[in-house]
Amino acid sequence: MDFAKSDLLEAKRQIDSTLHKLRETVKTLTAKENVKRYQSQITLANRRIQAFEIANCLIERELEQL
């Protein structure tokens, strides 16, 4: 599939925004008193962070080829 440069840049911008929010969520949840209670949400957020970082890397690689 071919993507327009503007589409890739917008996708990267959206992913960066979501990554920022997810990282803040992890900070907030790990600062809670009973952190074990939030462990599943922390794990889910960390997995999403990893997935979005991979997507970001692939978008950057695609942008370099344009």
C-alpha positions, 0 to 999 in steps of 0.5 A, a space after each residue: 500500500 502506498 500512503 501520502 506523506 501527509 497521511 503518514 505525518 498525521 498518523 505519526 502526530 496522532 501516535 505521538 499524542 497517544 504515546 504521551 497520554 499512555 506514558 502519563 497514564 502509566 505514571 499516574 497508575 504507578 504512583 497510586 497507593 495500591 499499585 497492585 490493584 492497577 497492575 492489569 491497566 499498567 500492563 495493558 498501557 505498557 503493551 500499547 506503548 510498545 505497539 505504538 512505538 513499533 508503529 512510529 518506527 515503521 512510519 518513520 522508516 516509510 517517511 525516509 523512503 519518500 
